[in-house]
Amino acid sequence: MLVGRCSHRVRHPGTGEAPGPRAHPMRELFSIVARNDQLVWTAIAMMLFLIGYNTTTSFGIYFFKYAYRDEGMYAPFAAILGVAQLLGFALFPLLRRRLSRRALFTLAMGLVIAGYVVFFFSPMNLIPIGIAGLLMFAGQAIVVVLMIVFLSDCIEYGEWKLGRRNGAVTFAVQPFINKIGGAVATAIVGATLIVTGINTAATPDDVTPEGLLGLRVMMLFFPLALMLVSYVVYRRGYRIDEAFRERILADLSARPSAQN
């Protein structure tokens, strides 16, 4: 039972129909995003990062089956990654008290880069591979939280620049990018499996050394390259630091309330 709701509905004049929620035509949605330059830079950086992240995780089962040669070790490795992400989420508020967002983003990317390099050169042993996973996914968790913070900042920036908050549209960017990241990663994995011959390999012995190298490169170095480009995009395009954000909030507090 809903308590305290209004018992009547406003109807359109002359029709008797109750108005539904205001719809945003697709052209208007794209216009809202395109006019918010900080949202555009954030979306590009987030998309590149998530394509790289999803590509690496999508290759995991194939790596342990054909390169590590023990598919059963994928589950313990996945558990390590889960712990790493929880660690990253737990460390975020502690690090945020001591570091600016830009410095924290740089630190997180440093962890990610170190993890990828260690992973690529690790012997087929779960201990060094697990350490690499801890570095990669603790850093990844911090980056993901920061990007959500950046999206939130883009709402205030959009209101400051355009005179309207558009919070729902801004946060709708994230699931849209998640879907794109997953779809592109799936395509990359599929193409790699075909080119390396893994898709037709019945056992690890049926994969050539070149095929295994191709798997490792596309699982590790290619996603790392995307993440590095993501970092460059962020550093070059995103300019809402703590000082700029405070100035935005001060300006907005002096204005009448804007539309949501």
Backbone bond lengths (Angstrom), bond angles and torsions (degrees), N, CA, C in turn:
res aa  C-N    CA-C-N  psi(-1)  N-CA   C-N-CA  omega(-1)  CA-C   N-CA-C  phi
1 M - - - 1.464 - - 1.522 108.92 -
2 L 1.298 118.12 132.05 1.447 122.44 178.88 1.519 109.03 -92.35
3 V 1.313 115.85 128.72 1.456 121.23 -176.08 1.520 108.95 -108.45
4 G 1.312 116.01 138.50 1.452 120.84 171.34 1.508 114.49 82.39
5 R 1.342 118.58 11.64 1.452 120.20 178.27 1.517 110.13 -88.81
6 C 1.316 115.68 151.61 1.458 120.61 -179.80 1.517 109.53 -65.59
7 S 1.303 118.55 138.90 1.457 121.89 -174.10 1.508 113.22 -89.44
8 H 1.340 118.80 -2.21 1.457 119.57 179.55 1.521 108.56 -126.96
9 R 1.311 116.59 162.26 1.450 122.59 -179.29 1.521 109.10 -123.81
10 V 1.306 116.57 138.18 1.457 121.25 177.01 1.513 108.97 -73.72
11 R 1.326 117.74 136.26 1.452 121.92 -177.36 1.517 110.42 -116.77
12 H 1.335 114.73 151.49 1.450 119.56 177.84 1.519 109.94 -66.18
13 P 1.320 117.16 137.85 1.466 119.15 179.70 1.526 111.06 -60.04
14 G 1.321 114.83 131.82 1.456 120.26 174.21 1.512 114.98 81.31
15 T 1.325 119.41 -7.14 1.467 120.54 -178.73 1.507 112.26 -117.10
16 G 1.340 115.95 -28.64 1.458 118.83 -175.94 1.508 113.11 76.96
17 E 1.344 118.09 1.85 1.453 121.01 -178.32 1.518 110.47 -90.54
18 A 1.306 114.68 141.37 1.467 119.41 177.17 1.519 109.02 -82.55
19 P 1.327 116.71 136.19 1.461 118.97 179.75 1.515 111.38 -72.10
20 G 1.286 117.56 140.47 1.457 122.17 173.63 1.504 109.75 -88.38
21 P 1.363 116.58 -176.34 1.454 119.57 178.68 1.510 110.61 -65.90
22 R 1.319 116.31 148.93 1.451 121.69 -177.59 1.521 110.18 -62.86
23 A 1.318 117.12 126.02 1.460 121.63 -179.49 1.515 109.92 -89.65
24 H 1.331 116.94 145.61 1.450 123.06 176.29 1.527 107.94 -107.51
25 P 1.324 119.17 106.80 1.451 119.46 175.19 1.520 110.11 -57.61
26 M 1.339 116.89 152.85 1.453 120.82 -176.24 1.525 111.41 -58.77
27 R 1.331 116.83 -38.15 1.459 119.14 179.99 1.527 110.67 -61.81
28 E 1.341 116.14 -39.10 1.462 119.97 178.95 1.522 110.90 -67.92
29 L 1.338 116.81 -39.44 1.457 120.21 179.42 1.527 110.88 -60.86
30 F 1.332 115.97 -48.40 1.457 119.42 179.45 1.526 110.99 -63.89
31 S 1.322 116.30 -34.49 1.463 119.73 178.17 1.520 110.62 -65.64
32 I 1.330 117.07 -41.20 1.456 121.03 179.28 1.524 110.49 -61.77
33 V 1.327 116.25 -44.99 1.464 120.50 -179.63 1.524 110.53 -66.48
34 A 1.335 116.82 -45.58 1.464 121.05 -174.64 1.523 112.08 -64.65
35 R 1.329 117.67 -32.48 1.473 120.26 -177.41 1.524 112.36 -80.10
36 N 1.326 116.70 -13.39 1.466 121.24 177.53 1.527 107.15 -98.38
37 D 1.327 117.47 90.85 1.459 121.10 -173.08 1.525 112.21 -61.36
38 Q 1.335 117.89 -34.00 1.462 119.35 179.24 1.530 111.55 -69.69
39 L 1.312 116.65 -32.70 1.458 120.53 174.87 1.526 110.62 -67.78
40 V 1.320 117.39 -37.98 1.463 121.01 178.12 1.521 110.45 -62.25
41 W 1.341 117.31 -48.06 1.462 120.42 179.66 1.524 111.28 -62.88
42 T 1.320 116.52 -40.77 1.463 120.00 178.68 1.519 111.09 -63.77
43 A 1.327 116.46 -42.70 1.467 120.61 -179.39 1.529 111.14 -63.60
44 I 1.323 117.46 -41.56 1.469 120.57 179.66 1.524 110.29 -65.13
45 A 1.335 116.07 -46.61 1.465 119.61 -179.94 1.524 110.97 -62.35
46 M 1.323 117.00 -42.83 1.453 120.93 -179.77 1.529 111.45 -65.49
47 M 1.339 116.65 -40.42 1.454 120.38 -178.98 1.529 111.07 -63.69
48 L 1.329 116.85 -46.02 1.466 120.43 179.99 1.529 110.42 -62.07
49 F 1.330 115.92 -43.84 1.461 119.43 -178.93 1.527 111.00 -63.51
50 L 1.324 117.42 -44.92 1.461 120.34 -175.99 1.525 111.99 -71.99
51 I 1.321 118.00 -31.40 1.470 119.25 174.11 1.525 109.30 -62.09
52 G 1.351 116.00 -44.90 1.459 119.33 177.61 1.517 112.36 -62.60
53 Y 1.316 116.66 -46.14 1.468 120.94 -179.79 1.524 111.76 -61.18
54 N 1.341 116.48 -48.52 1.461 120.14 -179.00 1.522 111.99 -65.64
55 T 1.334 117.28 -32.92 1.458 120.40 177.80 1.523 110.15 -63.85
56 T 1.324 116.90 -46.79 1.469 120.36 179.88 1.520 111.46 -61.02
57 T 1.320 117.67 -48.99 1.464 119.99 -177.45 1.530 111.72 -66.22
58 S 1.332 117.60 -32.68 1.465 120.54 -179.45 1.525 111.83 -69.82
59 F 1.320 117.39 -26.02 1.465 121.56 178.77 1.527 112.43 -81.64
60 G 1.334 118.08 -12.19 1.459 121.08 -170.23 1.513 114.65 -52.39
61 I 1.312 117.79 -50.60 1.464 120.85 -175.99 1.523 111.29 -64.30
62 Y 1.335 117.15 -35.52 1.467 120.60 179.03 1.523 110.67 -71.33
63 F 1.325 117.53 -36.66 1.457 120.24 178.29 1.519 110.65 -61.21
64 F 1.329 116.67 -47.45 1.466 118.93 -176.63 1.528 111.93 -72.29
65 K 1.292 117.82 -26.36 1.459 119.06 178.88 1.525 111.74 -79.58
66 Y 1.327 117.94 -44.25 1.458 120.39 -170.95 1.529 113.93 -102.98
67 A 1.304 119.57 -30.61 1.463 121.20 179.76 1.533 111.15 -96.19
68 Y 1.326 116.61 -50.59 1.459 120.90 178.26 1.530 111.51 -74.94
69 R 1.312 116.44 -25.98 1.472 124.53 177.08 1.533 112.86 67.31
70 D 1.302 116.52 28.35 1.464 120.64 174.08 1.518 107.55 -151.79
71 E 1.318 115.57 91.70 1.469 120.78 -176.39 1.519 112.04 -61.67
72 G 1.340 116.18 -26.81 1.451 120.16 -178.67 1.506 113.98 -67.41
73 M 1.346 117.92 -17.38 1.460 120.95 179.84 1.522 112.70 -82.21
74 Y 1.332 116.20 -4.05 1.469 118.58 178.87 1.528 110.92 -66.73
75 A 1.323 117.08 -37.05 1.473 120.17 -178.46 1.527 111.67 -64.36
76 P 1.354 120.28 -47.68 1.472 118.74 175.69 1.529 112.91 -60.70
77 F 1.333 116.55 -37.31 1.458 119.39 178.67 1.528 110.53 -65.35
78 A 1.329 117.38 -41.22 1.461 120.86 177.52 1.529 110.80 -61.81
79 A 1.332 116.51 -35.77 1.466 119.64 177.25 1.527 110.60 -65.84
80 I 1.336 116.84 -38.80 1.466 120.56 176.67 1.523 110.17 -61.28
81 L 1.334 116.31 -42.01 1.469 120.10 179.77 1.527 111.01 -64.05
82 G 1.330 116.56 -38.18 1.462 119.70 177.62 1.522 111.37 -62.78
83 V 1.336 116.38 -42.68 1.465 120.74 177.01 1.523 110.13 -62.92
84 A 1.337 116.76 -41.35 1.466 121.01 -179.38 1.522 111.21 -61.37
85 Q 1.325 117.12 -42.65 1.460 119.95 179.31 1.526 111.41 -65.82
86 L 1.325 116.71 -42.49 1.470 119.50 176.52 1.523 110.42 -61.31
87 L 1.332 116.83 -38.41 1.458 120.77 177.73 1.526 110.70 -63.31
88 G 1.329 116.14 -43.37 1.456 119.94 178.33 1.518 112.19 -61.55
89 F 1.342 116.77 -43.65 1.458 120.28 178.58 1.534 110.71 -63.92
90 A 1.341 116.83 -38.39 1.462 120.26 -179.04 1.520 111.72 -69.98
91 L 1.342 116.59 -35.75 1.460 120.61 -178.10 1.525 112.50 -75.94
92 F 1.329 116.73 -22.91 1.465 119.68 -173.37 1.532 113.05 -54.75
93 P 1.334 120.03 -54.03 1.476 118.10 -177.73 1.523 112.68 -64.35
94 L 1.333 117.69 -31.86 1.462 119.97 179.25 1.523 110.68 -68.82
95 L 1.326 116.42 -44.90 1.463 119.93 179.32 1.518 111.62 -69.48
96 R 1.320 116.21 -33.43 1.467 119.92 -177.21 1.524 111.08 -65.45
97 R 1.323 117.58 -29.19 1.466 119.88 178.72 1.528 111.73 -68.70
98 R 1.317 116.65 -23.71 1.466 121.06 -174.04 1.524 113.54 -107.08
99 L 1.313 117.36 -18.50 1.461 120.73 -173.92 1.524 110.63 -126.27
100 S 1.314 115.71 148.12 1.459 119.72 170.76 1.524 108.68 -68.27
101 R 1.313 116.19 164.31 1.459 118.87 179.85 1.520 111.81 -62.97
102 R 1.331 117.12 -38.44 1.462 119.94 179.17 1.526 110.68 -64.92
103 A 1.336 117.00 -43.35 1.458 120.59 179.04 1.528 110.73 -65.40
104 L 1.336 116.92 -38.49 1.457 120.59 179.49 1.523 110.69 -67.82
105 F 1.333 117.03 -39.24 1.464 120.51 176.85 1.534 110.14 -62.02
106 T 1.328 116.67 -42.10 1.461 120.69 179.09 1.527 110.82 -64.29
107 L 1.332 117.19 -42.33 1.461 121.10 177.83 1.528 110.77 -61.57
108 A 1.336 116.60 -45.69 1.459 120.44 -179.52 1.526 111.29 -62.23
109 M 1.322 117.24 -42.46 1.454 120.04 177.91 1.523 110.76 -65.86
110 G 1.325 117.38 -33.76 1.460 120.04 175.36 1.520 111.45 -61.93
111 L 1.343 116.86 -41.62 1.468 120.62 176.34 1.524 110.88 -62.55
112 V 1.329 116.42 -43.28 1.467 120.79 179.88 1.529 110.74 -61.94
113 I 1.328 117.04 -47.10 1.467 121.12 -179.16 1.530 110.29 -61.60
114 A 1.338 116.56 -46.78 1.463 120.17 179.15 1.523 110.79 -58.76
115 G 1.317 117.06 -41.88 1.457 120.45 179.91 1.513 112.70 -62.97
116 Y 1.329 117.04 -43.50 1.459 120.09 179.52 1.520 111.61 -64.27
117 V 1.325 117.26 -42.91 1.472 120.37 -179.27 1.530 110.61 -65.17
118 V 1.344 116.68 -44.66 1.467 120.06 178.43 1.524 110.43 -61.61
119 F 1.312 117.06 -42.41 1.463 121.51 -179.22 1.528 110.50 -61.09
120 F 1.334 116.83 -46.11 1.470 120.28 -175.35 1.528 111.20 -62.43
121 F 1.330 117.04 -39.38 1.462 120.17 -175.14 1.532 113.24 -96.48
122 S 1.342 117.55 4.19 1.461 120.39 -178.90 1.522 111.28 -72.15
123 P 1.329 116.86 144.91 1.469 119.57 168.41 1.524 109.14 -69.86
124 M 1.304 116.67 167.82 1.455 120.51 -179.33 1.524 110.43 -76.89
125 N 1.337 113.62 72.73 1.452 121.90 -179.26 1.524 107.08 -140.13
126 L 1.319 116.98 134.67 1.460 119.69 -172.22 1.527 112.54 -68.04
127 I 1.330 118.93 -24.43 1.462 119.81 -177.56 1.531 111.45 -66.29
128 P 1.362 120.18 -57.01 1.471 117.90 178.06 1.522 112.75 -65.76
129 I 1.329 117.42 -34.50 1.461 119.75 178.11 1.532 110.01 -66.67
130 G 1.337 116.39 -38.02 1.466 119.86 177.41 1.518 112.18 -65.93
131 I 1.345 117.02 -39.40 1.468 120.49 176.31 1.531 110.33 -61.87
132 A 1.348 115.07 -42.57 1.464 119.43 177.21 1.524 110.61 -60.15
133 G 1.338 116.58 -42.94 1.460 120.40 178.89 1.517 112.30 -62.98
134 L 1.330 117.43 -38.85 1.465 120.70 177.40 1.525 111.15 -61.19
135 L 1.333 115.88 -45.05 1.466 119.54 179.62 1.527 111.07 -63.88
136 M 1.325 116.20 -48.40 1.459 120.95 -176.33 1.516 112.05 -60.60
137 F 1.309 116.54 -48.59 1.461 119.08 -169.03 1.521 112.68 -88.67
138 A 1.333 118.61 -20.95 1.467 118.78 168.97 1.524 109.09 -67.36
139 G 1.342 116.44 -44.24 1.463 119.79 176.50 1.510 112.52 -63.77
140 Q 1.336 116.10 -40.52 1.470 120.50 179.63 1.523 111.14 -61.21
141 A 1.330 117.46 -40.96 1.463 120.48 -179.14 1.528 110.58 -62.87
142 I 1.332 117.05 -40.98 1.460 120.51 179.12 1.521 110.85 -65.32
143 V 1.343 116.67 -41.69 1.466 120.60 179.08 1.524 110.62 -61.49
144 V 1.327 117.27 -44.23 1.463 120.81 -178.64 1.533 110.72 -62.02
145 V 1.336 117.51 -42.90 1.468 119.95 178.35 1.525 110.11 -62.98
146 L 1.336 116.64 -43.42 1.458 120.06 179.47 1.523 111.67 -60.82
147 M 1.313 117.19 -39.99 1.461 119.74 -178.91 1.520 111.52 -66.81
148 I 1.327 117.30 -32.70 1.462 120.08 173.99 1.533 109.65 -66.47
149 V 1.337 116.55 -39.16 1.462 120.51 175.67 1.528 110.26 -62.02
150 F 1.340 116.64 -41.43 1.462 120.20 179.26 1.534 110.70 -62.73
151 L 1.332 116.45 -40.68 1.469 119.65 177.57 1.531 110.44 -60.44
152 S 1.322 116.26 -41.87 1.459 120.04 178.85 1.532 110.79 -62.45
153 D 1.327 116.25 -40.76 1.465 119.68 177.41 1.524 111.51 -62.61
154 C 1.331 116.22 -33.24 1.466 120.10 -179.05 1.525 111.82 -65.57
155 I 1.339 117.38 -23.81 1.460 120.15 176.94 1.523 109.65 -67.29
156 E 1.340 116.26 -50.17 1.461 119.47 177.83 1.534 111.40 -63.15
157 Y 1.326 115.56 -39.61 1.462 119.22 179.49 1.526 110.83 -63.70
158 G 1.336 116.97 -41.39 1.458 120.79 178.37 1.509 111.89 -63.48
159 E 1.330 116.25 -40.86 1.471 119.67 177.09 1.530 110.36 -65.12
160 W 1.326 116.07 -41.18 1.467 121.30 -179.73 1.523 111.58 -65.19
161 K 1.329 116.45 -39.29 1.466 120.69 -175.87 1.522 112.48 -86.80
162 L 1.357 116.48 -41.10 1.459 120.73 -171.16 1.522 113.68 -106.75
163 G 1.347 117.00 -11.46 1.448 119.84 179.27 1.515 114.48 83.59
164 R 1.345 116.28 14.03 1.464 119.80 -179.65 1.519 109.35 -150.99
165 R 1.345 117.37 138.66 1.464 119.95 -172.44 1.532 112.96 -73.45
166 N 1.321 117.97 -48.71 1.464 122.05 -179.16 1.533 112.16 53.43
167 G 1.332 115.64 44.46 1.461 119.98 -178.36 1.513 113.35 -62.55
168 A 1.329 117.16 -42.62 1.461 120.08 -178.10 1.528 111.15 -63.02
169 V 1.326 115.78 -41.68 1.464 119.85 179.76 1.522 110.03 -65.63
170 T 1.315 117.17 -42.27 1.465 120.72 -178.40 1.518 111.46 -61.93
171 F 1.332 116.98 -47.62 1.455 119.17 -178.78 1.522 112.53 -73.79
172 A 1.343 118.00 -18.26 1.464 120.60 174.82 1.520 111.48 -69.69
173 V 1.326 116.82 -16.93 1.461 120.32 178.47 1.526 110.81 -63.79
174 Q 1.347 116.82 -36.35 1.464 119.85 -174.75 1.537 113.28 -62.63
175 P 1.345 120.04 -54.10 1.471 118.23 178.88 1.525 112.79 -62.81
176 F 1.341 116.75 -32.13 1.465 119.96 176.60 1.530 110.12 -62.27
177 I 1.327 116.71 -44.80 1.459 120.64 179.15 1.525 110.56 -67.28
178 N 1.322 117.84 -38.15 1.465 120.91 177.32 1.526 111.27 -57.84
179 K 1.325 116.04 -42.36 1.465 119.60 179.83 1.531 110.77 -66.73
180 I 1.321 116.58 -42.17 1.464 119.81 178.53 1.531 109.91 -63.36
181 G 1.330 116.54 -44.67 1.459 120.12 179.82 1.512 112.21 -58.84
182 G 1.330 116.70 -43.26 1.456 120.02 178.94 1.517 112.46 -66.76
183 A 1.336 116.85 -41.17 1.464 120.61 -178.40 1.523 111.52 -66.76
184 V 1.335 116.83 -44.56 1.466 120.28 -179.68 1.527 110.00 -66.05
185 A 1.323 117.10 -41.38 1.463 120.28 178.55 1.525 111.22 -61.11
186 T 1.321 117.33 -41.62 1.463 120.83 178.09 1.519 111.17 -61.38
187 A 1.333 116.51 -41.04 1.462 120.12 178.29 1.525 111.38 -65.06
188 I 1.344 116.97 -41.00 1.463 120.78 179.23 1.520 110.86 -63.88
189 V 1.313 116.68 -44.27 1.464 120.60 179.57 1.528 110.48 -63.13
190 G 1.321 116.88 -45.69 1.463 120.25 -180.00 1.514 112.50 -59.63
191 A 1.338 116.33 -45.30 1.468 120.03 -179.98 1.522 110.66 -64.97
192 T 1.325 117.32 -40.07 1.466 120.62 -179.73 1.526 111.43 -64.88
193 L 1.305 116.98 -42.26 1.470 120.19 179.54 1.522 111.29 -61.61
194 I 1.325 116.81 -35.94 1.468 120.28 178.58 1.526 110.47 -71.28
195 V 1.330 117.12 -48.11 1.472 121.03 -176.42 1.526 110.98 -64.23
196 T 1.331 117.63 -39.92 1.468 120.56 -177.77 1.525 113.08 -81.85
197 G 1.326 117.81 -9.70 1.458 121.22 -179.68 1.508 114.29 83.21
198 I 1.313 117.36 4.57 1.462 120.34 -177.98 1.522 111.44 -67.97
199 N 1.340 116.23 -30.43 1.470 118.64 -177.58 1.530 112.63 -64.30
200 T 1.320 117.53 -21.76 1.476 120.55 179.98 1.523 112.20 -107.13
201 A 1.330 117.87 2.45 1.463 121.29 -177.44 1.524 110.39 -81.93
202 A 1.321 115.73 124.85 1.460 119.77 178.39 1.523 111.38 -80.55
203 T 1.337 116.80 -33.30 1.459 122.20 -179.70 1.532 109.08 -135.65
204 P 1.332 118.04 165.73 1.471 119.69 176.45 1.525 113.10 -58.30
205 D 1.329 117.69 -29.05 1.463 120.58 -179.70 1.522 112.08 -67.72
206 D 1.321 117.61 -17.84 1.461 121.22 -179.20 1.530 112.62 -83.62
207 V 1.324 118.00 -4.48 1.463 121.78 179.99 1.529 108.94 -97.98
208 T 1.304 117.05 130.99 1.464 121.51 -179.84 1.526 110.67 -73.85
209 P 1.349 117.76 159.72 1.472 119.31 174.36 1.525 111.98 -57.74
210 E 1.333 117.21 -36.41 1.464 120.69 177.40 1.524 110.77 -63.76
211 G 1.325 115.68 -39.30 1.455 119.47 178.33 1.515 112.23 -64.64
212 L 1.352 116.59 -40.75 1.461 120.13 177.82 1.524 111.36 -66.29
213 L 1.337 116.51 -37.58 1.461 119.49 177.11 1.525 110.31 -64.80
214 G 1.329 116.47 -41.84 1.457 120.28 176.97 1.517 111.84 -60.15
215 L 1.345 116.12 -40.20 1.466 120.62 177.03 1.522 110.87 -60.46
216 R 1.334 117.01 -46.96 1.462 120.78 -177.49 1.530 111.48 -67.01
217 V 1.320 116.46 -39.23 1.465 119.65 179.59 1.523 110.80 -64.41
218 M 1.328 116.88 -46.02 1.465 119.99 -177.21 1.529 112.28 -74.28
219 M 1.317 116.21 -24.57 1.462 119.84 178.56 1.522 111.25 -80.88
220 L 1.342 117.43 -31.14 1.459 120.66 -170.85 1.528 113.74 -118.60
221 F 1.319 118.64 -57.88 1.457 119.48 -174.65 1.528 112.92 -72.14
222 F 1.325 117.95 -39.32 1.463 119.95 179.39 1.534 111.02 -64.53
223 P 1.340 119.33 -49.34 1.477 118.23 176.22 1.521 112.68 -61.04
224 L 1.346 117.36 -37.18 1.457 119.54 178.57 1.529 110.81 -62.34
225 A 1.330 116.77 -39.44 1.474 120.11 177.77 1.528 110.37 -61.30
226 L 1.339 117.20 -42.59 1.466 120.44 178.23 1.528 110.86 -62.12
227 M 1.318 116.81 -40.55 1.457 120.33 -178.84 1.526 111.36 -68.41
228 L 1.328 116.86 -36.36 1.457 119.75 176.62 1.528 111.10 -65.56
229 V 1.322 116.58 -40.40 1.468 119.64 175.65 1.530 109.68 -63.57
230 S 1.333 116.69 -39.15 1.465 121.08 176.43 1.521 110.85 -57.99
231 Y 1.325 116.23 -42.38 1.466 120.27 179.96 1.528 111.24 -66.06
232 V 1.333 116.60 -40.85 1.465 120.41 178.18 1.525 110.49 -63.27
233 V 1.339 116.29 -42.41 1.466 120.35 178.00 1.525 110.10 -59.43
234 Y 1.311 116.47 -44.90 1.462 120.00 178.85 1.529 111.28 -60.88
235 R 1.324 117.04 -47.94 1.466 119.90 -176.75 1.524 112.33 -66.57
236 R 1.329 116.43 -34.34 1.462 119.82 -177.62 1.527 112.81 -82.22
237 G 1.331 116.98 -35.65 1.460 119.45 -171.00 1.513 116.14 -104.21
238 Y 1.338 117.65 -32.30 1.460 120.08 -173.60 1.522 109.84 -88.65
239 R 1.319 117.71 121.69 1.459 121.09 -173.66 1.522 113.69 -124.49
240 I 1.329 117.55 13.26 1.466 119.00 178.19 1.533 108.23 -87.33
241 D 1.311 115.79 87.45 1.455 118.95 173.64 1.534 108.85 -90.75
242 E 1.328 116.46 -174.80 1.459 119.52 -176.36 1.527 112.30 -60.41
243 A 1.330 116.89 -41.84 1.468 120.09 -177.90 1.525 111.16 -66.53
244 F 1.331 116.70 -43.55 1.462 120.57 179.98 1.520 110.32 -65.53
245 R 1.317 117.08 -38.79 1.462 120.33 178.98 1.526 110.96 -63.59
246 E 1.313 117.30 -41.71 1.467 119.83 178.31 1.527 110.84 -63.10
247 R 1.318 116.69 -37.80 1.466 119.77 178.66 1.522 110.38 -66.91
248 I 1.340 117.10 -39.67 1.460 120.76 177.57 1.522 110.45 -61.31
249 L 1.339 116.22 -48.17 1.461 120.09 -178.33 1.528 111.19 -63.62
250 A 1.321 116.94 -37.47 1.465 119.73 178.26 1.523 110.80 -65.32
251 D 1.333 116.80 -41.79 1.464 119.93 178.17 1.525 111.32 -64.41
252 L 1.323 116.27 -41.42 1.465 119.64 -178.48 1.515 111.74 -67.77
253 S 1.319 116.57 -34.64 1.471 118.99 -179.20 1.516 111.89 -66.10
254 A 1.332 116.35 -21.29 1.464 120.57 179.59 1.522 112.67 -89.76
255 R 1.342 116.62 -2.45 1.458 120.68 -178.70 1.524 110.53 -103.26
256 P 1.334 117.40 160.77 1.451 120.10 169.87 1.524 109.43 -64.87
257 S 1.339 116.86 157.99 1.458 120.57 -179.83 1.498 109.83 -60.16
258 A 1.355 115.06 136.39 1.464 120.93 178.11 1.513 110.03 -92.52
259 Q 1.323 114.51 167.37 1.465 120.37 177.94 1.506 109.87 -67.80
260 N 1.336 116.81 145.09 1.455 121.19 173.66 1.505 110.00 -89.95
